[in-house]
Amino acid sequence: MKATDFEFRYRALLIGLIFCAGFWLYAADHVALVQVLVQSSLRPPALRPALAAKLILGVAALLVAIGAMVRTWGAAYLKSSVVLDSKLHTDALVADGPYRYVRHPLYSASIVATFGIALLTSRVGFAFIVIAMTLLYVRMAGREEAELERSQGQTFREFCRRVPKLLPSMWPRVPSTGAEPKWGQAFRGEMFMWGFAGAIALFAATLNLKLLWWMVTLAFLIFWALQFIHNRRKKQTSAAA
């Protein structure tokens, strides 16, 4: 199971469309998942509705923050262009940082974050987003692995034998290569995910829906700005060459 060229090149667009469709499904299912979870929590031992909602949204924010943290850790061992680029990079095998525990830490972390973001949708929207996003990440991981096996051969096959694909190991499966993480580029590349985590955390604290959407909009603007800067620099580099 692997993604097509179109899926990989336009993955950012597809991810955005999946989340938009998931939230749009409120039109078909008017019941928010948080509302269902709050009602369940009101049974003994009882919680106040507002407190229950804040706790559930706090869990959502925590899941997104965990995803952002692991993605940042993984991005620290990659070039920022690899994270933002629409092209597939298979010229080198990264086997340090979180890659010692799982072959695709960015996708694993994104699946965790997806559960957090999807908690803001309806019941149908949650199921749609989680299934569609997980399937997309599995397909993209399959595409990367096919290309890595073609370019790296036995080295990658041995890496696959030792390191799990998407479910992380509890301990490192390969020795460290001594690579130095680049945290500055990693945090810049993952500002979008951190922005989402911050937006949901602020929503959990205030239950102010308007503030949530302002923060989400800001996170998208940051992401698009990073994409624009990356593409512009790439064109300038190509022109200079």
N, C-alpha and C positions, 0 to 999 in steps of 0.2 A: 504494500500500500504506500504509494508515494505521490507527492503533489506534481501537478503539471507545471510547465514553464510559466503559464499564465498565473496560476495560483501563487507560485513563489514570487514572481515579479511584482504582483499587485496584492501581496499579502496584507499590507497596511490597509488598503481599501476594503478588502474582504473582511478583515477584522472589524473595521468600522461599520460595514453594512450588517454584519451579524449582530453586533450590539444594538444598532439602530432598530433592526427588525425585532430583536428580543424585547426592547422597550415598547415598540409599537404594538406588540401583542397585548398590551393593556386594553386595546380596543376589542379584542376577542375575549379576554379574561380580565374582568375589572377588579379582581381580588388580588391585592398585593401580597407577596409571600411573607413579608414582615408582619402584615396584619394577621395572617394565619398563625405564624409562630408566636405572636403576642397573645392571641386568644388561647393558644395551647399552654402558655406560661401562666395564665391567670388561674389555672386549676391549682389546688394546694401542692406545695406552699405558694400562696398567691403573691404576685408582684403587681405594683401599680402599672397601668398600661404604658405610661410615658417612660418609666424606668425600664420596663421590659423591652420596649422599642429601642431605647438607647443602648442596652446591653447587646441586643442582636446586631444593631448597626455597628457597635464597637467590634464585634467579632468579624463583621464584614471588612471593616477598616484594617483589622489586624491581619486578615488573610491577604489583602492587597499589599500591606506593608511587608509581609513575609515574602510575597512574590517580588516586590521591588528590591528587597534586600538581597535575595539570591540572584536576581537578574543583574544587579549592580556588581555583586561579587564575580559573577561570570564575565560580565562586560569588562571588568578590570584586567582580564587576561586576553581580551580581544582588542583589535583596533576599533575605534569608534566607527570607522567606515564600514566595518563588517556588520555591525548591529543595525546601522541605518541604511545600508545599501540595498537596492532591490535585486542586485545580482548575487549569485551563489558563489561563495569563496571556499575552495577546497585545496588551496595551495599548501596549507600547513595543518597539522593535527595538533590541537590544543589539548594538553593532558596535565593541567595544573589547576590549582584552586578547586572550584566545585566540580570540575571535569574529572577529578580523581574519584568522585563519588557517583557521578551519573553522566552519561554521554551527552545529554541535552539539557543542561541545567536551566537555560533560558526558557525552553518550552515547558519544562516541569514547573518552573516558578510561575509561568504565565497561566498554566492550568489552575494552580492554587489561587492566583489572583482573580481568575475568571469566576470562581465560586463566590468570592467576596463581592465582586461587582454585580453578579447575577442576583444576589440577595435583594437588590433594590428593585427588581422587576416583579411581575406577576408570577403565579404558579407555572403557567404555560411558558412564559418568557424565560423563567429560570431553567426549565428543562431544555428549551430550544437552545439557549446560549451555551449551556454547559456541554450538551451533546455536539453542537455544531463546532464550537471552538476546540474541544478536545479532538474531534475528528480532524480538523484542519491542522492542529499542531502535530498530531501523529503522522499525517500525510507529509508535512514539511520535514519532519525528522527522517522519514523514510527516503525522501528525495535527497537530503543531505548525505545520508549514509550510502546511498547508491553511488553518488559522485565521489565521496571520500574513499570508498572501496576501489573505485576505478583509478583514482589518482594515487592513493597511498598503499594499496595492495595488502600484503601480509601484515604490515604494521598496524593498519586499521582493523584487520580481522582479529588480531591478537588483542587489541584494545577493546573490541566488542566482546571478546570472550571473557575478559576480566571485569569490565565496567558495565553495570546495568543501563538500559536504554533511557527510561523515563522515571522509574521508581528508584530514588536514591538509596545507596547502600549506607549502613550506619557507620562504616569506617572506610578510609581511603583504600581503593583497590589497586592503585598504581603508585609508585614512588614520585615524589615531587621532582620537577625538572629545575627548580630554582628560579623560575621566572618571577620577575618583579611586577606586582599589580600596579596598574595606572588608575588610581581612584578618581582623579579629576575628570578624565574623559568618561569614566564609567558613570559618575553621578550626572554629568551633563547629558549623556546618552539616555539615562533612565529618569530624567526629570518628569517625563510624562507619567510614568507609573507612580512616582512619588507624589505627583500632583493629584492623581486619583485617590491615593491613600489618604492624603491630607484632606481632600474634599469630603470623603466619606466620614473621616474622623470628626471633622467640623460639623457635619450633618448629625452625627451621633450625639454630639455635645449640645447642639442647639435645636435640632429637629426643624430647622429652617430650610425648607425645600428650595426656596429661591436662592439662598446662599450656596446650596449644593450645586445647582446648575451653573451659577457664575463660576464656581471653582472648577467644575468639569470643563466648561468652555475655555477657561484659562489653560487647563492642562492640554486640551487639544491645540490651542494656539501655540503653546510651547513646542509641542510635537511637530506641528507643521513648520514652525520657524526653524527647528533643527533640521528637518528634511530639506527645506529650502536652502539653508546655509551649506549643508553637505553637498547637494546637487550643484550648487553654484561653484563651490570649491573644486568639485570634480571636473566640471566643464573648464574651469580656468587652468587646472593642471593638465587636462587633455590638450587644450589650446597651446599651452606653453611647450608641450612635448612635440 
